[in-house]
Amino acid sequence: MDIIDSIILGIIQGLTEFLPVSSSGHLELGKAILGDDSIPKESLLFTVVLHFATALSTIVVFRKDIWSIVKGVLKFQWNEDLQFASKIAVSMLPAAIIGYTYESELSELFGGNIKLVGFMLILTALLLYLADKAKDTSKSISFKNAIVIGFAQAIAMLPGISRSGATISTSVLLGNDKTKAARFSFLMVVPLIFGKIAKDIIGGELTYDSGNFTSLSIGFIAAFVSGLFACTWMISLVKKSKLIYFAIYCLIVGIIAIYISST
């Protein structure tokens, strides 16, 4: 993989991990556009590196929140921070269980199935449209909400379904405050990413070639920097109810993907 490809895919991952347009779907589209020859056999490692970069950018943006949660949890009291951490843990269960049980089946969907990506992007567009029209409230996320949001995250393992779009939209449609919905959505994915990385490392599924160090490093930096920008921007957009623009974008890209895959 050359430097330009690494930068492009890194930026795609960084932006689309937080913006509600599906990072997995856009990576599939990006790989299809760049061509199979541009994607190394170690593409799993490259994908993991990019996800690690966006997880770190989430930690940087929410560093004060995370530190507050850690301190609250270490008090070993049933306080607001421990409750929030527990809700995060509960929300992870559906994706963790489904991802572990159907890992091979899900992996088969990431083989350049552009038509599937197109249809899922259209579904993402519908979710964003509904969330954009929902009235904002001051409600906080309950444990019941956390489970439902967790299932939305599990469904977002399909290429083309935006994880942030699905989880934020679901939370907002459940009547939760939009800012709190965005915060919960971004923080709930961090443990899953680190868990998946640990599983791949322990399972020996990641292969490393020192010749790819430059590509991996540049892709990491591109994803990290663009992730910082996208995460901060997305929080502002959710507050201002500007999701409709992303709904239109997903609809257009989805239709184009379906058209291209059919010709």
N, C-alpha and C positions, 0 to 999 in steps of 0.2 A: 504494500500500500504506500503510495507516495504521499508527500507532505500535504499537497492540496486536498487530497481525498480525506486525510486525517482531520484537517481543519474543518472541512465541510461537514463531515459526519459528527465531529465534536460540537460544532455550533448547532447543528440540527438537534442533537441530544440535549444540549444545554437549554435551548429555547423551548423545545417541545415537551421536556419533562415537566415544566411548570405551566407553560401556556397550554390551554385546553384544546390541543389539536392532535394529540396522540404521538408520543415519542417513538413507540414501537412501529406505528404505521408509517411515520415519516422516515424512520431508518430503513424500513423495507422499501419504500419508494426511492430513497436515496441510493440504496444499494442497487436497485434495478436500473436507475438512471446512470450510475457510474459504471455499471456492468459487473458481471460476476468475476471477471478477471482482476478487478480492483480490490476484491475482498479476500483477504488471506485465509488460509485454513484455520488460523488462530483467531477467527472472527469472534468466537465466544469470549476470548480474553479481551479483545478490543471493546466489545459491548460491556463487559464487566467493568473495565477501566472507566468507560464513559459514565456508567451508572454510579460508580464510586465517586467520580468527580462531582456529579450533581448532588449526591448525598452530602458531600462535604460543603458544597455551596449552601445547602439547606441549613446545615449546622452553623455556618457563619452568619447567615441572615437571622436565624432564630437563636443565636448563642445566649442571649440574656434569658429568653424563655426557657431554654433547655437547662441552663445553669440553675434557674429558679426551681424548675421541676426536680432536678437532681437533689438539691438541698432539701426540698420539701419531702421527697421520698425517704431520704436518709434520717428524717426525724421519726420515722416509723409510727406515724399517726395517720388516722383516716382524714387527712386534710385535703384541701382542694387540689394540691399538686399530686398527691398519691392517687386521688380519684381520676385525675386527668391521665396519668400514666397507666392506670388500670384500664381506662377506656381505650387507650392506644393499643394495649395488649389484646383486649377483646376484639378490636377492629382488625387485627392482624390474622386472627384465626381462620376466617373463610379462605383468604388468599393462600395462607400457609398450607392448609389442608388440601385444597383443590390443586394448588401448584405441585405439592409433593405427590398426590395420588395420580394426577394426570399429566405429569411432567413430559413424558414422551409424546403424548397426543398433542399437547400444546406446542411443543417444539416443531412438530410437523407443520403447524400453521404458519411458521416463520420461514417459509421456503419460496418467497416471492409470489405469494398468492395475492396479486394486486386487486383482483375483483373483490375478494373478501375485505381487504383494507378499505376499498371504496365504499362498500355497504356499511361497514362499521363506522366510517367517518360521517356518513349521513345520519346514523343513529346518534353519534356524538353531537352533531349539529342540532338534532331535535331536543336532546337533553339540555344543551346550552340555551336554546331558545326558551324552553319552559322555565329554566332557572332564572333567566334574565327578566322574565315577566312576573316572577314570584315577588310577593311583598316581603320586605325585610322586617325582621322582628328582633327582639332582644333575648330570645331563648338560647339557652346553652345546650350543648350536645349531651344527651342522656346515654345510659348504657345500652338501652334499646336502640337508640339512634346509631350508636357506635357499631352494633352488629349489622344493621342495615347498610351503613356506609361501607363496612367491611366487605359485604357481598358485592357492592358496587365496585369496589377495588378488585375483587376476584374476577368479576366479569371483564374488567379492563385489562386483564392479561391477554385478551384477544387483540391481535394487531389491528389498529384503527380505532379502538375505543380509548379515548383519552382518560388516563387514570385521574389526573387532577380534575378534568371536566366532569367525569362520572361521579367522583366523590364529593366535589363541591356542589354540583347540581343536586345530587341526592340529599345532601345535608340541608341545602337551602329549601328544597321542596318539602322537607320534613318540618320546615318552619324555624330553622336555626338562623342565628345572626350570621350575616355573610362574612364578616371579618373573622369570626370564630370558626366558621366553616372552612375558610381558606387556611387558617393556621393549623387546624386539625388535619386537613388533607395533606399538607406538606410534611408535617411531623410524623404522621402515621406510616409513611413509606420508608423512612430512614432505617428503622430496625429490620424491615423486610429486606432492604438492599444489602445491609451488612450480613444478615443471616444467609442470604443467597450466596454472597461472596464466600463466606466461611464454608458453606456446604460444598461449593465447587472446588475450593482449595483442598479441603479434607478428602473429598471424593476423587481427587486427582484428575478432574475434568479439564483443568486449565493447563494449556501447554504454552511454554514461553521460548521464544527464539530471540537471542540477544540482538539479532539484526533488525528486529522490529522496535527496539527501544525508542528510537527517535519518533517513529509514528505514534507509538503509544503515549509518549510524553506530550507531544504536540496536541494529540487528540484530547488528552486529559486537561491540558491548560485551556483549550478552546471550549470544552464542555463546562469547566469550572467557572470561567469568566462569564460566558454567556448565561450560565445558570444563575449566577449572582444577579445579573441584570433582569432576567426573566422572572425570578422569584419575587423580587422587589416590585417589579412592574405589575405582576399579576395580582398581588395583594391590593394595590391601588385600584386596578380595574374592577375587581370584585366589589370593592366598596362603592364604586361609582356605577355599578350595574351596566358594565360595558361588554357583557358576554355575547351580545347579539352579533358583534363584528366577527367573533371567532366562529359563531354558528354559521354565518354566511360563508366564511372561509372554508370550513370543514365541508359544507354542502357542495361548494364549487370544486374543491379538490377531490371529494368523493365521486362526484359525477364524472370528472375527467379521468380518474383512475379506472372506473368501471368502463368508460368508453374506450380507453387505451387497451385495457385487457381483453376487450371484445373484438378488437380490430386485428 
